[in-house]
Amino acid sequence: MSGNSLVLPIVLWGRTAPTHCISSLLVMDDLTTIITGCHDGQICIWDMTPDLEISPRAMLFGHTASITCLSKASPCSDKQYIVSASESGEMCLWDVNDGRCIEFTKLACAHTGIQFYQFTIGTQREGRLLCNGHYPEILVVDATSLEVLYSLVSKISPDWISSMSIIHSHRTQEDTVVAVSVTGILKVWIITQDVSRMQDLDPVFEEESKPIYCGGCQSISFCTFTQLSLLVVCSKYWRVFDAGDYSLLCSVPSENDQSWTGGDFIAADKIIIWTEDGCSYIYKLPASCLPASEHFRTDVGKTAEGSIPPLVYSIADRTDKQLLICPPVTRFFYGRREPFHKLLVQGDSAGRLTLWSIPDTSPLQPLSTVSSTISLQEAFDKLVPLSAGIIDQLSVTPGSEEPIKVTASVYIPSQGRLVCGREDGSIILVPATQTAIVQLLQGEHMLRRGWPPHRTLRGHRNKVTCLLYPHQVSPRYDQRSLVSGGVDFSVIVWDIFTGEMKHVFCIHGGEITQILVPPENCSNRVQHCVCSVASDHSVGLLSLRERKCIMLASRHLFPIQVIKWRPCDDYLVVGCSDGSVYVWQMDTGFSVFVVSQGNLQKYSNNSLVVQAMKTNLTDPDMHVLFFDVESVIIQLLTEEAQRPNPTLVSPETLQKAQGAADKGGSFLANKIFKQVKETMKETIKEHLLDEDEEEEEEMRRREEKSKSLSLLEYNLTMDTAKLFMSCLHAWGLNGPLDEVCLNRLGMLKPHCPISFGLISRGGHMSLMLPTFKESLLRQMALSTGRKLSLSEMVGKGTYGVSRAVTTQHLLSVISLANTLMGMTNATFVGEHMKKAPVRPPRPGTPETPKKTAAPPQVSSPAVQGQIKQGNYKRLFSLGAVLGEPVMYRAAVCVCVCVWVQLAAMHCVMLPDLLGLDKFRPPLLEMLARRWQDRCLEVREAAQALLLAELRRIGQSGRKDTIDLWAPYLPQYVDQVSSRKSTPCVLLCLRTCVTVVF
């Protein structure tokens, strides 16, 4: 997909929740959102109610390694920005509300901790990120651009920083950063709120360095209640220090071989400490640790036995805890604003979140009753209806409630086919749009068994692990060949059109993990091979033309992680998990040890791409449908241009055109034309039709015998547009329009809330989990005072998720509606939905009566003018007035009016129909970026939406927009230079605001 294209994802998760082994936790200050990062690199957003009910909302994709730390990144409460870091040095800035990636970067060092530092400059609040990790300093990063500004460096004993904390001073303009190195040395830096100092690239050295003998420090916590105490937690003990001179006030060793992993202050005199096995303990500090007590600091320098604080009570001290893959992550948070809950939050490797609300008074027994707990799989199991997979209707076996899991997939855009390998070894071929319609939309297909038409390939004895259609990567391969690999150690070559098994390769000693295509510039023999990788650390080159293995490299000692190519030297480069690199000569199989770079595969643009994804290798495939709006529009217009126009090929038109061109020679021209026409007819009948029909009959017999899958009866472009528009339309807000869309346009209503997605910068992506509807149901129930049904929420939930999603969806709906409005067949019903035209009858056979073709639509110049001006309000009323009488005169004109009303509703009527409290308005900056989009239909939709939104927000909203963007607009006297220097988004926004004023 092109980076500038308007691409919308729709995800089919299936019934199995994605693996989410939690590695980091963050609760936002308002206690309404929980963020969790996992070891596989994904981030999950959970919604939390004031009653502490939790439901997962969305999952963010973009990191390629384990998430090591999360932190808030916005000083303003109206913007919920977070920053995430991974083991590979990646940093991403996310908008939690929209799921957008605002900024991303990659550093040469990995962060293990991030602290957000907020300060005020005049009336504006700014933010910085203080990062520590596997490097001997603390990096100060700009919270907006993720740019490293300067670093806090150690002069004395520089080493990695285990943990750090920021001590805010309310009396001076200087704050303190306290950190403990891995060797147990406490370091103190003074940071100022002066702007010049904060942007200085020179390093800042520590003010104090003091050994406190706290090796293996797990966490540091500053007491915000008294601002005079510091808690340092190590694996075998925890200690409390005076925040003034860092004197030791209290030290407590662990008992029963417990390993402490963190702690925090929950009150001025109480602390909570948690262990590696998920248990937590609350201690009451002695009087010598309390600044308000007269015995404060009386035990400094002493080892009195009475200084050990008593245990108040324990939390979740259970011996029957579930066996987990890795230790759970525990954090303590308390509300800065109402509700003022004190929450202990724990996430484990099973994707489960557990919350305890800690009371202010001490209970008489251990607090083992959780306030709330839920896992991703439990949330999936509660869904009604259950979340659908891509081919669930074909995978439920008799006597089993669970469908057979899809373990490998490949989509073939040129044929519109989706190939799915399953855990039972079978391979299913289905038309992609049809199987998606079955899962998402209502219709007659829901009553058919075994729909859509499909083919099953059987040859593997167990789970299919990978699939490859080589012709899709390079046209040098036969378009009939499909290659599959499985856990039965075999690689099978199939004929995708007949379903025949062509060859079976059994050369590996482990399950097949990858099948790759060599680059174009390899040797002629290698060009007809595929590369197979197996779990026994072997790599093979399998010739599809010669049906034999031409090279097997099996001397790798560790699992293979990456395959690269160096065709100019005839080298195959294998990278293993231990960092070793093997280089093999492909023709001879000789091994040499060098390092090389490889080639990247190229991908083409398609209107629909079905991508199989999984968060973990053990998960079944989930499938994401990527709709490229620009490609859909281009294909619709291309088919419209290729469709013959009856007014241009009729005999009357030909005679008129010929007569006007040459009146004197009209008879001769007509005679020659007729002779040529008759000759062409006879030639076509004799040489094409008869042979083609014989071939068709033979092919039909073969297809019926092998239960082949025929896509000729579907128009892939119109099916894609039908699926796309049916998913995006705001159903349930305008009943009469919905009925006309169903009956006249052939659209289908969704039978469940659709999980949309959003692609943002750098290919980062957020996908809504199917459980997002639980949060929306709660919100709508609170606003309406009643519980909404699922059908009511389908339309209302589409445009009440986030502003970025609303912007993308409205641009898509309006641009596609405008495109379909100008087409000859502006509906999804009728003969034009078939891919190929019906063949003429053979000579001598009686002709069958044909349906009368619908007259071409008449597009009024006034209507076209209103469309270009974006005046959808007048179009909406015009369509409502013309709709009834036209319905009885010309069906095509009715379809045009319906498309007009549909575009008008999504452009200007949504806020009133949906309600301002539930409507998430489009983002002006995203619309402005499309003001000069390369696709004319998207450009016109963006302009109409932007003008409509500027009118909706009124004069005060436009003034706020100007004030917000004014600092970023350069002030030039020369308009020409201003236009050249100002980015398109700013220039068109300034122009639009000026025009509306």
Disulfide bonds with the S-S distance in Angstrom:
none
